[in-house]
Amino acid sequence: MSWCVLDEQSFCHCCQLLLQRSQQLKDGWSWEGVQGSLDGYLKKTALRSVVIDSSPVWDLEGSGSQSEPHTSCHSRPDQQGQETEQAVCAAPDDSDSVRGDIDDDDDGVCTVSGGSSQVLQYEYHILYSCSYGTPVLYFRAVTLEGRSLSLEEVWSSVHPNFRLRLQHSPLNTITLQEHPLLGQPFFMLHPCRTEEFMRPVLQAAQDQPRPVNYVLSWLSVVGPLVGLEVPLKYSTLLHPAALLGSTEPD
């Protein structure tokens, strides 16, 4: 197994450290256990004011009629749940960074021309994937009236700067699938290339050396893509036990 793959015990330890920091910062994360099981997940809810772009940006049926590139994606299912066939994929380009430059005055409100602004409630879950050995971010978004967003609306609510970056990054898929622990439909950022972008982060931490919380570092990359910001204060006062680069690479 690769040295930078996260095992379930380390995942739980990283979650505990993140929860401790969240309580200090009053950032709203909690641990949700599953009745009759030892499994659980991190959970956070947040209200976001977003603009849903009224013009489609992806050709979900594969007709090639839209201006944006379209590729098919057939990824293997997670052991914790079965994927649906509905997905949004972008053409990967490993040379580009995942997170684009966002204007300093960005207040978290997506501003896409031709759309309507509305307040949405987002629910974020962080689970462990046994098949990929990584955390996985599940989320769903509903209007204040209780209507769930479609896949097209979720994609259109992604900040335009991040949307462009997603066309050229390892994080290239937003998938609609059943939540592995709740059995409800959730959107998911597919973890198939998580190890690829986490490897240099862990390698740099090992070389220095310095403590790194795998889950926190991972979340700081994937979270902003779907409106989940990670305050910089999380990166301070990391416990030495969070160091996950002690194993020599292959």
C-alpha positions as CSV (number, residue, x, y, z in Angstrom):
1,M,0.0,0.0,0.0
2,S,1.2,3.5,-0.8
3,W,2.8,5.4,2.1
4,C,0.4,8.3,1.6
5,V,-2.8,6.3,1.8
6,L,-4.8,7.0,4.9
7,D,-6.0,4.1,7.1
8,E,-9.2,4.3,9.0
9,Q,-7.6,4.6,12.4
10,S,-5.6,7.6,11.2
11,F,-8.7,9.1,9.6
12,C,-10.6,8.9,12.9
13,H,-7.6,10.5,14.8
14,C,-7.4,13.3,12.3
15,C,-11.2,13.9,12.7
16,Q,-10.8,14.1,16.4
17,L,-8.1,16.8,16.1
18,L,-10.3,18.7,13.6
19,L,-13.3,18.5,15.9
20,Q,-11.2,19.9,18.8
21,R,-10.1,22.8,16.7
22,S,-13.6,23.3,15.4
23,Q,-15.0,23.6,19.0
24,Q,-12.3,26.2,19.8
25,L,-13.2,28.2,16.7
26,K,-17.0,27.5,17.0
27,D,-17.0,26.4,13.4
28,G,-19.9,24.0,13.6
29,W,-18.4,20.6,12.9
30,S,-19.8,17.6,14.8
31,W,-19.4,13.8,14.8
32,E,-22.4,11.9,13.8
33,G,-22.5,8.2,14.8
34,V,-24.7,5.6,13.1
35,Q,-27.1,3.7,15.4
36,G,-26.1,0.0,15.7
37,S,-22.7,0.6,14.1
38,L,-19.2,1.8,14.9
39,D,-19.2,4.0,11.7
40,G,-19.7,7.7,11.7
41,Y,-18.9,10.9,9.9
42,L,-18.1,14.6,10.3
43,K,-21.0,16.9,9.6
44,K,-21.5,20.6,9.1
45,T,-24.4,22.7,7.9
46,A,-24.1,26.2,6.5
47,L,-26.2,28.8,4.7
48,R,-24.8,30.3,1.5
49,S,-26.0,33.0,-0.8
50,V,-25.3,31.8,-4.3
51,V,-26.2,32.7,-7.9
52,I,-27.4,29.7,-10.0
53,D,-26.3,30.3,-13.5
54,S,-29.3,30.0,-15.8
55,S,-27.3,28.9,-18.8
56,P,-26.1,25.3,-18.9
57,V,-22.3,24.9,-18.7
58,W,-22.1,21.2,-19.3
59,D,-23.6,18.8,-21.8
60,L,-24.7,16.1,-19.4
61,E,-26.1,13.9,-22.1
62,G,-22.9,13.9,-24.1
63,S,-24.3,15.5,-27.2
64,G,-21.4,18.0,-27.4
65,S,-23.7,20.9,-28.0
66,Q,-22.3,23.1,-25.2
67,S,-19.2,25.2,-25.4
68,E,-17.6,23.6,-22.4
69,P,-15.7,20.3,-22.8
70,H,-17.4,17.1,-21.9
71,T,-15.9,13.7,-21.1
72,S,-17.5,10.5,-19.9
73,C,-16.6,9.1,-16.5
74,H,-17.0,5.5,-15.4
75,S,-15.4,5.2,-11.9
76,R,-15.4,2.1,-9.7
77,P,-17.9,2.1,-6.9
78,D,-16.9,2.8,-3.3
79,Q,-17.2,-0.2,-0.9
80,Q,-19.5,2.0,1.2
81,G,-22.1,2.6,-1.6
82,Q,-23.0,2.2,-5.2
83,E,-22.6,5.2,-7.6
84,T,-25.3,6.3,-10.0
85,E,-24.5,7.0,-13.6
86,Q,-25.1,10.7,-13.2
87,A,-21.8,12.6,-13.0
88,V,-20.1,15.8,-14.2
89,C,-16.6,15.3,-15.5
90,A,-13.9,17.7,-16.6
91,A,-10.9,17.1,-18.7
92,P,-7.9,16.6,-16.3
93,D,-4.6,18.5,-16.6
94,D,-2.3,17.7,-13.8
95,S,-0.1,20.7,-14.5
96,D,-2.6,23.1,-13.1
97,S,-3.3,23.7,-9.4
98,V,-6.7,22.8,-8.0
99,R,-7.5,26.1,-6.3
100,G,-7.7,29.1,-8.5
101,D,-6.9,32.6,-7.5
102,I,-9.9,34.2,-5.9
103,D,-10.2,38.0,-5.6
104,D,-9.4,39.4,-2.2
105,D,-12.7,41.1,-2.0
106,D,-14.7,37.9,-2.6
107,D,-17.3,37.5,0.1
108,G,-18.3,34.0,-0.6
109,V,-21.2,35.0,-2.9
110,C,-21.0,33.5,-6.3
111,T,-21.6,36.1,-9.0
112,V,-22.5,34.5,-12.3
113,S,-24.2,36.6,-14.9
114,G,-27.5,35.5,-16.2
115,G,-28.6,33.7,-13.0
116,S,-30.7,34.3,-9.9
117,S,-29.4,34.8,-6.4
118,Q,-30.8,32.7,-3.6
119,V,-30.0,31.5,-0.1
120,L,-29.3,27.7,0.1
121,Q,-28.7,25.4,3.0
122,Y,-25.7,23.1,2.5
123,E,-25.0,20.0,4.5
124,Y,-21.5,18.6,4.3
125,H,-20.4,15.2,5.4
126,I,-16.8,13.8,5.6
127,L,-16.6,10.0,5.4
128,Y,-13.8,7.5,5.1
129,S,-13.5,5.4,1.9
130,C,-12.1,2.0,2.5
131,S,-11.6,1.3,-1.3
132,Y,-9.6,4.5,-1.9
133,G,-8.0,4.9,1.6
134,T,-9.0,8.6,1.6
135,P,-11.6,10.9,3.1
136,V,-14.6,11.7,0.9
137,L,-16.8,14.8,0.9
138,Y,-20.5,14.2,0.5
139,F,-22.9,17.2,0.4
140,R,-26.4,18.3,-0.5
141,A,-28.0,21.6,-1.0
142,V,-31.6,22.7,-0.5
143,T,-33.5,25.9,-0.9
144,L,-35.2,27.5,2.1
145,E,-38.4,26.0,0.9
146,G,-36.9,22.5,1.0
147,R,-36.3,21.8,-2.7
148,S,-33.2,19.9,-3.4
149,L,-30.8,21.2,-6.1
150,S,-30.3,19.2,-9.2
151,L,-26.8,18.2,-10.4
152,E,-26.9,20.9,-13.0
153,E,-27.8,23.5,-10.4
154,V,-25.1,22.3,-8.1
155,W,-22.5,22.6,-10.8
156,S,-23.7,26.0,-11.8
157,S,-23.4,27.2,-8.2
158,V,-19.7,26.4,-8.1
159,H,-17.7,29.7,-8.1
160,P,-16.7,30.5,-11.7
161,N,-13.0,30.6,-10.9
162,F,-13.1,27.2,-9.3
163,R,-15.3,25.9,-12.2
164,L,-12.6,26.8,-14.7
165,R,-9.9,25.2,-12.6
166,L,-12.0,22.0,-12.3
167,Q,-11.6,21.6,-16.0
168,H,-7.8,21.1,-15.5
169,S,-7.5,19.5,-12.1
170,P,-7.4,16.1,-10.5
171,L,-10.7,16.9,-8.8
172,N,-12.7,16.4,-11.9
173,T,-16.0,14.7,-10.9
174,I,-19.1,15.7,-9.0
175,T,-21.2,12.6,-8.7
176,L,-24.8,12.0,-7.4
177,Q,-25.0,8.8,-5.4
178,E,-26.5,7.2,-2.4
179,H,-25.0,8.2,0.9
180,P,-23.2,5.0,2.2
181,L,-24.4,5.3,5.8
182,L,-27.7,7.1,5.4
183,G,-29.0,5.6,2.2
184,Q,-30.1,9.1,0.9
185,P,-29.1,10.8,-2.3
186,F,-26.0,13.1,-1.9
187,F,-23.5,14.8,-4.2
188,M,-20.0,13.6,-3.8
189,L,-16.5,14.9,-4.9
190,H,-15.1,11.7,-6.3
191,P,-11.9,10.5,-4.5
192,C,-10.3,8.6,-7.4
193,R,-7.3,11.0,-7.6
194,T,-7.1,12.2,-4.0
195,E,-3.8,10.4,-3.5
196,E,-2.4,12.2,-6.5
197,F,-2.8,15.8,-5.1
198,M,-2.2,14.8,-1.5
199,R,1.1,13.1,-2.1
200,P,3.2,16.4,-2.5
201,V,1.5,17.8,0.6
202,L,2.5,14.8,2.7
203,Q,6.0,14.6,1.1
204,A,6.7,18.3,1.9
205,A,5.6,17.8,5.5
206,Q,7.8,14.7,5.8
207,D,10.8,16.5,4.3
208,Q,10.7,19.5,6.7
209,P,9.4,17.8,9.0
210,R,6.3,19.4,10.3
211,P,2.9,18.2,11.6
212,V,0.1,17.8,9.1
213,N,-3.5,16.7,9.6
214,Y,-4.4,14.7,6.5
215,V,-8.1,15.4,6.7
216,L,-7.6,19.1,7.4
217,S,-5.2,19.5,4.5
218,W,-7.4,17.6,2.2
219,L,-10.5,19.6,3.2
220,S,-8.7,22.9,2.6
221,V,-8.3,21.8,-1.1
222,V,-11.7,20.2,-1.8
223,G,-14.0,22.2,0.4
224,P,-13.8,25.6,-1.4
225,L,-14.8,23.9,-4.7
226,V,-18.3,23.5,-3.2
227,G,-18.5,26.5,-1.0
228,L,-17.0,25.1,2.2
229,E,-14.2,27.4,3.3
230,V,-11.6,26.3,5.9
231,P,-10.5,29.2,8.2
232,L,-6.7,29.7,8.3
233,K,-6.9,29.5,12.1
234,Y,-7.3,25.7,11.7
235,S,-3.6,25.5,10.6
236,T,-2.3,26.9,13.9
237,L,-1.6,24.8,17.0
238,L,-1.6,21.5,15.2
239,H,-0.9,18.7,17.7
240,P,2.4,16.8,17.0
241,A,0.3,13.6,16.9
242,A,-1.2,14.8,13.6
243,L,2.1,14.1,11.8
244,L,1.2,11.5,9.2
245,G,4.5,11.4,7.2
246,S,6.5,9.2,9.4
247,T,6.4,6.2,7.0
248,E,9.1,6.2,4.4
249,P,7.8,6.4,0.8
250,D,8.2,3.4,-1.5
